[in-house]
Amino acid sequence: MEKLFRAFRVHQDDLGFRSGIDQISLTDLPEGEVTVRVHYSSVNYKDGLASTEEGKIVKSFPFIPGIDLAGEVVDSRDDRFQPGDLVICTGYGLGVTHEGGYAEVARVPADWLVSLPEGLTPLEAMAIGTAGFTAALSVERLLANGLTPESGPVLVTGATGGVGSMAVAILGKLGYEVTAATGKSDVKDKLLGLGAQSVISREDISQGSRGVLGKELWAAVIDPVGGATTGELLKSVKYGGSIALSGLTGGGKFDTSVFPFILRGVNLLGIDSVFCPAPLRLKLWQQLAGDWKPVTALEDAVTVYELDGLPVALSTILAGKAVGRQVISLI
C-alpha cells in the first residue's frame, strides 16, 4: 500500500472554511482495529451538509467526510476480519465524528463493519449505501407492523432521492402497489421503471385537508422528506397503517393532532440507520443482496463519479437535483 494516498478533506482555520483533495498518510487516520482500502463510497444528504460550514455536521478539522464505504481489508487487529476480506461500513460515527469514506484508505472500528454479502459487489453496496439501507429498514419496520401487498397502496415521498428511489425499487420487487411522489416533473417514466405503479406531484400530497382527518388513501408511507407534509400525510393513512419517517429535507417540524393516532390507530415509526443493532444490520444487508436487491435502481438510478468529481456530486445533492444514487469511485 502506498505511503501517501488521496483524501477529500474539509478544513476550518485561519484561512476560513474550505475543502479539497489532500495527500495524506496512515498517521493522519483515526484509531480503529481494521484498515480498509476503500473501493467506493457514496453521496448522502448528510455528506452534503458535512461539506459546508453551515451544515454544522463536522466538529473537528481537518476532517474526511463520507458516511459510507466499501472496500478490501488490508490490515486487521480483529479476528473477525482478515486481509483480502470485502467489507461494508455505514452509520455509527463514520463521516461525522470519525473520519469517513472519501479517502483511498480508511481505518475503522471492527464493530462497525459488515462482511460484504454474497450477491453484492462493492459498487452495488455503495449504490445502495446508507440511503438504500434506510429504505430497507423502513420496509422492515412497515412489514413488522403488519403491512402486506393486500393492505393497499404504499406512498413513497421524495421518490427520486436516494432513500425514495431505493424504497420504490424494493417495494416494487416485493409486489407492493407503489405510488411515487416527487417534485420533479420529468421523471415519471424513470419512477415507473423503478417499480412504481403511479406517480403524483409533491404538491398533491402537501395540500392541506380540512379538519383533523382526511380520506384514507395509504396503507403505509415511506417518508424520507419530513416537514409540514408529514403532518398532512398522517391524516390520510388508512386505519392501522404506518408512516416510516427517516428524513428532514423538507424541514424538521410538522403540525399534527392526536386524532390519526386515537381514531385510526396510525403508527409513526422513527427510522434510524446510524445505530441500527448489528444483528438487524447484517440481516438487512443479506436481504439487500438477495430477495430485496433493488435491481431496477442499481441498473437505472446510479451515477458514478471519480474522487475529483465529488464536489459536483455534493453540490447536486444539496441543490435537490440528484436523481437516484451518486457513487464515488476510489479505485
C-alpha positions in Angstrom: 0.0 0.0 0.0 1.4 3.4 -1.0 2.7 5.6 1.8 0.6 8.6 0.7 -3.0 8.5 -0.6 -5.7 10.9 -1.6 -8.5 12.1 0.6 -11.2 14.7 0.3 -11.0 16.8 3.5 -12.7 19.9 4.9 -10.7 22.5 6.8 -11.5 25.4 9.0 -8.7 27.5 10.2 -7.2 31.0 9.9 -7.9 30.8 6.1 -11.6 30.1 6.7 -13.7 27.1 5.7 -12.6 25.2 2.6 -12.5 21.7 1.1 -10.4 19.8 -1.4 -8.3 16.8 -2.1 -5.2 16.3 0.0 -2.3 13.8 0.1 -2.3 12.2 3.5 -0.7 9.2 5.2 -1.8 6.4 7.6 -0.7 8.6 10.5 -3.5 11.1 9.6 -6.2 8.5 10.1 -8.0 7.9 13.4 -7.7 4.8 15.6 -9.5 1.6 14.6 -8.9 -2.2 14.5 -9.3 -2.5 10.7 -7.7 -0.7 7.8 -9.6 -0.8 4.6 -8.5 0.0 1.0 -11.7 1.9 0.0 -13.1 0.9 -3.4 -16.3 3.0 -3.4 -18.2 5.5 -1.2 -21.5 7.3 -1.9 -23.1 10.7 -1.5 -25.9 11.3 1.0 -27.6 14.5 2.1 -25.6 14.4 5.4 -22.4 14.3 3.3 -23.5 17.4 1.5 -24.1 19.1 4.8 -20.7 18.0 6.1 -19.0 19.7 3.1 -20.4 23.1 4.1 -19.7 25.4 7.0 -23.5 26.0 7.5 -24.2 22.2 7.8 -22.8 22.1 11.3 -22.0 18.3 10.9 -18.2 18.4 11.3 -16.9 19.5 14.7 -13.1 18.9 14.3 -10.8 19.8 11.4 -9.2 18.8 9.1 -11.8 16.0 8.5 -12.6 13.4 5.9 -16.4 13.2 5.3 -18.3 10.2 3.8 -20.7 8.2 5.9 -20.4 5.1 3.7 -17.6 3.0 2.4 -17.0 -0.4 0.8 -13.6 -2.0 0.2 -10.9 -4.6 1.0 -9.3 -5.2 4.4 -5.6 -4.6 4.2 -4.8 -4.9 7.9 -6.8 -6.1 10.9 -6.3 -6.5 14.6 -9.6 -8.2 15.0 -10.1 -12.0 14.3 -13.4 -11.4 12.5 -11.7 -9.8 9.5 -8.7 -10.8 7.5 -6.7 -9.1 4.8 -8.5 -9.6 1.5 -12.0 -9.6 3.0 -14.5 -7.3 1.4 -16.5 -5.2 3.9 -19.1 -2.5 4.2 -19.2 0.3 6.7 -22.2 2.6 7.2 -23.6 4.5 10.1 -22.2 4.9 13.6 -19.8 7.8 13.6 -18.4 7.3 10.2 -18.0 10.6 8.3 -19.5 12.6 11.3 -17.2 12.1 14.4 -14.9 9.5 12.8 -13.1 10.2 9.6 -15.0 8.7 6.7 -15.1 7.1 3.3 -13.9 9.9 1.0 -10.3 8.6 1.1 -8.5 5.8 -0.7 -7.7 4.3 2.8 -9.8 4.3 5.9 -9.4 2.9 9.5 -12.5 2.0 11.4 -13.6 0.0 14.5 -14.2 -3.6 13.7 -17.7 -3.5 15.3 -18.8 -1.1 12.6 -18.1 -3.5 9.7 -20.3 -5.9 7.9 -18.8 -8.5 5.6 -19.9 -7.9 2.0 -22.7 -10.5 1.4 -22.6 -12.9 -1.5 -24.7 -11.4 -4.2 -23.4 -7.8 -3.9 -20.3 -6.2 -5.4 -18.6 -3.2 -3.6 -20.0 -0.9 -6.2 -23.6 -2.2 -5.7 -23.2 -2.0 -2.0 -22.4 1.7 -2.2 -25.1 2.3 -4.8 -27.3 1.0 -2.1 -25.4 2.7 0.8 -27.0 4.4 3.8 -29.9 5.5 1.6 -30.8 2.1 0.4 -30.2 0.6 3.9 -32.5 3.2 5.3 -35.1 2.3 2.7 -34.7 -1.4 3.7 -35.0 -0.6 7.4 -38.2 1.4 6.6 -39.7 -1.5 4.7 -38.7 -3.9 7.5 -40.5 -1.8 10.1 -43.6 -1.5 8.0 -43.7 -5.3 7.5 -43.2 -5.8 11.2 -46.3 -3.6 11.7 -48.5 -5.7 9.5 -48.1 -4.3 6.0 -48.8 -6.8 3.2 -49.3 -6.3 -0.5 -53.0 -6.8 0.1 -53.1 -3.8 2.5 -53.3 -1.3 -0.3 -51.1 1.3 -1.9 -47.9 2.5 -0.3 -46.8 6.1 -0.8 -43.1 7.0 -1.2 -42.2 10.6 -0.8 -39.1 12.2 -2.3 -39.1 9.3 -4.7 -36.3 10.4 -6.9 -33.9 10.8 -4.0 -31.6 8.1 -2.6 -33.9 6.6 0.0 -37.0 7.2 -2.1 -35.7 5.6 -5.3 -34.4 2.5 -3.4 -37.7 2.2 -1.5 -39.7 2.3 -4.8 -37.4 -0.4 -6.2 -37.6 -2.7 -3.1 -41.3 -2.4 -2.7 -41.9 -2.9 -6.4 -39.8 -6.1 -6.3 -41.8 -7.4 -3.3 -45.1 -6.9 -5.1 -46.5 -3.8 -3.5 -48.6 -1.2 -5.2 -46.3 1.8 -5.0 -47.3 5.5 -5.6 -44.2 7.7 -6.0 -44.4 11.4 -5.1 -41.9 13.8 -6.5 -41.3 17.5 -7.1 -39.6 16.7 -10.4 -41.9 16.8 -13.4 -39.8 15.0 -16.0 -39.0 11.7 -14.2 -42.4 9.8 -14.4 -41.0 7.2 -16.8 -38.0 6.6 -14.6 -40.1 6.1 -11.5 -42.4 3.7 -13.3 -39.4 1.8 -14.5 -38.1 1.5 -10.9 -41.3 -0.2 -9.8 -43.9 2.5 -9.1 -47.5 1.9 -10.4 -48.4 5.6 -10.3 -46.6 8.9 -9.9 -48.0 12.1 -8.3 -46.7 15.5 -7.6 -45.3 16.8 -4.4 -48.0 19.4 -4.3 -50.7 16.8 -4.5 -49.6 15.3 -1.1 -48.8 18.6 0.6 -52.2 20.2 0.2 -53.9 20.7 3.5 -57.0 18.7 4.4 -60.0 20.3 6.0 -60.5 19.0 9.5 -58.4 16.7 11.6 -58.7 13.7 9.3 -58.8 13.3 5.5 -59.7 10.5 3.2 -58.0 7.1 3.9 -55.6 6.7 1.0 -52.4 5.0 2.0 -51.8 1.6 3.7 -48.3 2.9 4.5 -45.9 5.8 3.7 -42.1 5.8 3.4 -41.2 9.4 4.1 -37.6 10.5 3.8 -38.6 14.1 3.4 -40.3 15.2 6.7 -41.5 18.7 7.3 -45.0 20.0 7.1 -46.1 17.3 4.6 -45.7 14.6 7.2 -48.4 16.2 9.3 -50.8 16.2 6.3 -49.9 12.6 5.4 -50.9 11.4 8.9 -54.4 12.5 8.1 -54.6 10.2 5.0 -53.1 6.9 6.3 -55.6 4.1 6.4 -56.8 2.5 9.7 -53.9 0.7 11.4 -51.4 1.9 8.8 -47.9 3.4 9.4 -45.6 6.2 8.3 -41.9 5.3 8.3 -40.1 8.6 8.8 -36.4 8.9 8.1 -35.6 12.4 6.8 -35.8 16.1 7.2 -35.0 17.6 3.8 -38.5 19.1 3.9 -37.9 20.5 7.4 -37.5 19.4 11.0 -41.0 20.2 12.3 -44.6 19.4 11.4 -48.1 20.1 12.9 -50.5 17.3 13.8 -53.2 16.3 16.2 -53.8 13.1 18.3 -56.8 12.1 16.0 -54.9 10.0 13.4 -53.4 8.0 16.3 -56.5 7.6 18.5 -59.2 7.3 15.8 -57.4 5.3 13.2 -54.6 3.7 15.1 -51.9 5.1 12.8 -48.3 4.4 13.7 -45.5 6.9 13.3 -42.3 4.9 13.0 -38.9 6.6 13.5 -36.2 5.2 11.3 -32.6 5.5 12.5 -30.0 3.7 10.3 -27.0 5.1 12.2 -27.2 3.0 15.4 -29.2 0.1 14.0 -28.3 -3.0 16.0 -25.6 -5.2 14.4 -27.8 -8.4 14.0 -30.5 -6.4 12.2 -27.9 -4.6 10.2 -26.4 -7.9 9.0 -29.9 -9.3 8.3 -30.9 -6.3 6.2 -27.7 -6.3 4.1 -28.2 -10.0 3.4 -31.7 -9.3 2.3 -30.5 -6.5 0.1 -28.1 -9.0 -1.5 -31.0 -11.4 -2.0 -34.7 -11.2 -2.3 -34.8 -7.4 -1.6 -32.0 -6.5 -4.0 -33.2 -3.3 -5.7 -32.1 -4.4 -9.2 -34.0 -1.7 -11.1 -32.5 1.1 -9.1 -29.0 -0.4 -9.4 -29.4 -0.6 -13.2 -31.1 2.7 -13.9 -30.6 5.1 -11.0 -26.8 5.3 -10.2 -24.3 7.9 -11.3 -20.6 7.2 -10.6 -18.0 9.9 -10.1 -14.3 9.8 -9.6 -13.0 11.5 -6.4 -12.2 14.6 -8.4 -15.9 14.9 -9.2 -17.1 14.7 -5.6 -17.7 18.5 -5.2 -20.1 18.3 -8.2 -21.9 15.4 -6.6 -22.1 17.2 -3.2 -23.5 20.4 -4.7 -26.0 18.4 -6.7 -27.5 16.6 -3.7 -27.6 19.9 -1.7 -29.4 21.6 -4.5 -32.1 18.8 -4.5 -31.2 17.9 -8.1 -29.9 14.4 -7.5 -31.8 11.6 -9.2 -31.2 8.2 -7.7 -27.8 7.4 -6.1 -24.4 9.0 -6.6 -21.3 6.8 -6.0 -17.7 7.8 -5.7 -15.1 5.5 -7.1 -11.7 5.4 -5.3 -10.1 2.7 -7.4 
